[in-house]
Amino acid sequence: MDDFDYMRQAMALAELAAKQGEVPVGALVVDRATGEILGQGYNLRETGHSPFAHAEILAMEEAAKKRGSWRLSGCTLYVTLEPCPMCSGAIINARVERVVFGAYDPKGGAICSVEEMFSLPYNHKPRVTAGLLEEPCTLQLQEFFQSLRQK
């Protein structure tokens, strides 16, 4: 599997979020060496009544439990939307090696849209691939919000 395959899987997770009335964001944590998906998640803030239930956080928590360590060195996080400040901080703290995201978030993105957290002098700097499958990831979000406005 390649980056595109993993991002398509993250998009399928985002669709599950949308079906539950959640903002459609999906995420996967993949072990770079084996290609194994260690964790996956999609937004559950509304369902779980939790400000922390972002796709990235849920995927990293699952991966850390599966790995038996909070350190996610050697892992890539695939996410359909550019991570927010909270998730970017968690990515740094978890030592995620690489982040691949689809849609840019001009109102809340903390990797390159609103701020550039990974360029600050923290103890860990993940590599970033931005805008992978940007158009379909953006369209997924736009369609969700358009359907909300029509209700």
Secondary structure, DSSP 8 states (H G I E B T S, - for coil): --HHHHHHHHHHHHHHHHHTTS---EEEEEETTT--EEEEEE--HHHHT-TT--HHHHHHHHHHHHHTSS--TTEEEEEEE---HHHHHHHHHHT-SEEEEEE--TTT-TTTTS--GGGSS-S---EEEE-TTHHHHHHHHHHHHHHHHH-
